[in-house]
Amino acid sequence: MSIAENVKLVREKIAAAALAAGRRPEEILLVAATKTNDADRVRQAVAAGVDICGENRVQEMLEKQAQGAYEGVPLHFIGHLQKNKVKQVVGLAELIHGVDSLALMQALQRAAENKGLCQDILLEINIGAEPSKSGFAPEELPGILEAAGEFSNLRVRGLMAIPPVCRAPEENRPYFAEMEKLFIDNGEKKYDNVHMDFLSMGMSGDYEEAIAFGANMVRVGTAIFGPRSYQ
């Protein structure tokens, strides 16, 4: 199937999942995870109607941005961001997913302040308590949201998570349910520089399950572009 056909199929599945959950399909933002796909393939996804392009690697993002790959849609950074790459991403990516530590927040604040802008971010939650993954523990979240008031050039726009790898999509339901509760509970509280707008979770194998538990932003790569080539 072509990229356009794949996007159409993903859209249909998003709509069905949203309606089954009593939600409106237009609430769900489709982020095309464009890692390892060249500028032409990214342009095909944009033309097919994805809402956002999400890039995982800074160098790859810079190269494709220079080639006009993302024109027409917002650009998000959805990978693990190293502190020494912060300056290259702040102001270029409309939203930075996966902000996983206070140290990274401090680096982002400095870069955003130096550029005279306010950078939108999502906080990453290590919902499976996996030692191999970064992110805040769920119980840390209220303190981090309170601390967000100190970062005048950052704006927390919500949460993101990648649950543990499971054999079947339904096995992620407890993790998605816990994320939905965190999102709702903390969204009801008032914190400076915090707007709980986005719950980013769900990828090619489980985005329909994530939508059932409140995700309004899904990051889909393989289901749009096919299996990745790392050569």
N, C-alpha and C positions, 0 to 999 in steps of 0.2 A: 504494500500500500504506500501511496505517496505521503509526504508530510502533511499536505492539506487534508487528505482523507483521514489520516491519523488524528489530526486536530479536531476534525468534525466528529469522529467517534468518541474522543475524550469528552468533547462538549456534551454529546448526547448522554454519556454516562454520568457526567457531573449533574446535568439537569435531572436525570432520573433519581440520582442519590439525594439531591436537594429536595425534590418533590416528595420522596418517600419519608424524608425527615420533617416534612411540613414547612420547608423553607423555599424561598424564591431562587431559581437558578442564577439569576443575575447578581445575587449576593456573593457568589463564589468567584474569586479571581484566579485565573489560570496562569501560573508562572511557568514558562518554558525553560527548563533547566538545560542550558545550551552547552555545557561542558563538552569539549572535544569536537564540537560541530563547527565547521568553518562558516565564514560570513555569509556565503550564499545560502547555506541550509538554514541559518538563522533568519535571513530575509524571507525565506519561504514560510517559516513558521509565523513571522510577523504578518505576512500577507494573508495567511490562513486564519488570522484572527485571535492569536493568543493575546492576553492582556498585558503581560509583562515578560521581559527576558531576564533570567537569573543566571549570573555567571559565578563559577566557583573559584577561578584562578585569576589573580590580578593581572599577570602578564597577558593571558589570553583575552581578558576583558579589554585591556588597553589596545591590543592589536585589532580586535574586531570593532571596537568603538571607532578607531581611526579609519576603518574601512566602511563606516556607516551601517554596520550590521543591525543596529538596534533602532534605527530611525523609525519613528511612528509610535513607539511604545516606551514606557518607563524602563529603566535599567536598575535591577537590584543586584546586590552582591550576596550570594547565598552560601558561600563556602566558609571555611575556617580562616579568619583574618589574623595574620600575624601583625604584631605591633609595628614592625619595621616597614610594613606596606600600607599603613593607615593613611598617610598623606596622599597616596595615589588613588585611594578609593573615596575619601571624604569629598563630597561635592559632586562627584561623578555618578555615584550610585544614589538613586533617590532614597532607597531604603537598604540598610545593612542588616541582614538576618544574622543570627548566630553570635550575638555579642554575649560572651560567656564568662567575663570576669570584670571586676572593678578596675584592674590594671588596664584592660582594653578600653573601658569606658573613659578612663583618664586620658589615654592616648588619643582617643577620638575627640574628646573635649578640647585638647590642646590644638589639634589639627583644625577643627571646626572654628575655634576662636581665631586662629591665625588667618583663616580664610574669610572670616567675617560672615559666617553662615550658621544655620541651625541644621544639624544632621539628624534625620530620623533613623531609629534603630529598633530592632526586636531583640528581646532577651531570650537567650537559649536556656531551656530547662533540660537537665539530664534526667529525664522522666523515668528511665530504667535503672538509675543509680549504677551505670556501667563505668568501671574504672578506666576503660579505654576511650571514653567519650568525655568531652569538655561540657561545660554548662553549669548553671546554678542548681543546687538541690532545691526541691520544691519548698522546703521549710525556710530557705534563705530568701525567697522572693520578696516578702514584705519589707525586709530590711534593705534590699537592693532598690526597691521602688521608692522607699523613703530617701535613700541616698541620691536618687536621681534628681532630686531638687537642687543638689549642689552643682549640677552640670548644666549651666545656663545655655550652652550651645548644643545640647543634645535634647532630643525629644523621644521618649519611649512610646512606640506606637502599638505595642502588643508583645506576644510571646511566640516562640517557635520551639519545635521539638522533633527529634527523630527517635522513635521507639526502637527497642532492640529488634534485631532481625528475627523474624518468626517464620514458621513453616507455612502458615495460612494467615490471610489478612485478618480474620476474626480474632486471632490471638492478640492483636494489638488493641482490641477494644478497651481493656482496663486502663491502658496507658492513655489512650485518647480521652477516655472518660475523666481521668484525673486531670489532664490538661484543661479540659473544658471547665471543670470545677475551679481550677486555679484562675483561669481567665475570667470567669463570671464573678467569683468572690472578690478578686482584686480589682476588677473593673468597677465594682460598687463603692470602692473607697476613693478618697480624694488625695492624690499625690501631686506635687508640683512636677511639671515637665513630663507627665504621664497621661497618655490617652490610649485606653485599651480598645483599639480599633481592629487589630488584626490578630487572628489565631492561625499561624502558618504551620500546617502539619499535613502529612499525607503525600506520598510519592506514587510512582507508577503502579506499584503493587498493592497499595492500600488507600488511595485517595478517596474512594467511595466510602470506606469505613470511617475515615477522618471526617468527612462531610456529615456523617450521621451524628458525630459528636462535636459539632460546632465549628469545624474548620471553615474559614472563609477565604483562605489562600492555600492553594495546593501547588506543589513543585513537581512538575512532570517532565521527565527526560526521555527515558526509553520508550514509553508509550507514544511519544511524538516522533522521535528521531530514529527509533530502532536501537539495537544493542550498540553500546559505545565501542569505538576502536581507540586503544591507547597507544597505537604506534605513532 
